[in-house]
Amino acid sequence: MEPYRKDRPCRIVSLSDRPDMADAAAVWFHARWGVPEKEYRDSMAQALRGGAVPQWYLCLSGETIVGGAGVIDNDFHDRTELTPNAVSYT
């Protein structure tokens, strides 16, 4: 991936529009939240199969992920009655 450049505007894309970025997205979210990459990969694979939840979004500067958000059933916690969850990170 190319380095982040402050002079390049960011764009928000759905992972379903950029399935080629699923692996990079899993690594990116893992690095910020510490949740195992496998959990992100599984959730993102489910999103790519379709349905309302989960959904993942990336903020890209060029091809570099600089932010992200997800709408998921459970934000990797024990409070399963709290659904859906929205998570984000920049």
Secondary structure, 3 states (H helix, E strand, C coil): CCCCCCCCCEEEEEHHHCHHHHHHHHHHHHHHHCCCHHHHHHHHHHHHCCCCCCEEEEEEECCEEEEEEEEECCCCCCCCCCCCEEEEEC
